[in-house]
Amino acid sequence: MSIIDSIQKAREKGASDELILREIIKQNPDKGIIFEEKLKKGEKATNILNEIIKKKKKKPKRKG
């Protein structure tokens, strides 16, 4: 399941964007540091998740 699908499913089940982002940070510690910094600077979890979705949609899928 892609990250986009995971975010959408979690939202459909009623999970808050803050909870979803915390789970992403926990599962991806390398990128989590970046997200933590954005949160500290006052960016909202919803904006960060929407940015993740936007970036993932732009990347072409790998074949093979």
N, C-alpha and C positions, 0 to 999 in steps of 0.2 A: 504494500500500500504506500502510495506517495505521501509526502509531507502535506501536500495540498488536501488530499483525501482525508488524512488524519485530522487536520485542523477542521475541515468541514464537518466530519462525523462528530467530533467532540462538540462543536458548536450546536449541531442538531440535537445532541443529547443534553444540552443545557449547560455545558461546562463554560465557566467564565474565561475570557481571553487571558486574564492574569494566570489562571490555573494552567491553561494550555501552554502559555509561554514558559511557565516554570517547569513544566514537564519537558518541553523542548530543550531548555537550558540544561536540565538534569541529564538528558540523553545525549546531548551534544556539547560537552564541556568546552571544546575548542572554540566553537562559535558562541557558546553561552556567555563568554566574557564580553563579547561585543554587545550582545543583547542586554546584559547587566549594566554596561556603561550607558546605553541608551536610556534605560529605565532611570538611572541615577541622574541623568540630564533632564528628566522630566517627560520623556516621550511615553505615550500611552501604549499599553500592551496591544491594544487593537491596531494601532498604527504599525507597530513592529510586525505583527502577524500578517497584516495586509501587504507590507513590504516584502516579507518572505514569500508570500503567494505570488506577488507580481514578479519577483526575480526568478522563481522556479518556473513560471509559465514561459518566460523568455528563453530559458535554456533549452536547446534542442536535446531530445532524448537520444541516448547512446544506443547504437545498434550492435548486437553481438555479444 
